Amino acid sequence: MMLHTERILGEVAAERRNQDEKWGPQSYPDGTGGIVREAESDMAREVCDKQHQAGHGTWISILREEVYEVFAETDPAKIREELIQVAAV
């Protein structure tokens, strides 16, 4: 399992290099936070929880929940933690 994960992480690193080569350094605001994004995050969590409780959980519901948690977060350290969770999913 670890070799599979290491290969995937290598592919992610290669894609980051490709993006940097193609687009150069990118510096945009993260655009996270706010009441709307918090509500979206809460909704994604509720949907995910309900699907899993009903025995119909999917990877997409888990990923959606994790991504919306990133969108709702404002603390840079917590955004990083959430993005790592997204990558792990």
Secondary structure, DSSP 4 states (H G I P E B T S, - for coil): -HHHHHHHHHHHHHHHHHHHHHH----------SHHHHHHHHHHHHHHHHHHHTT---HHHHHHHHHHHHHH---HHHHHHHHHHHHH-
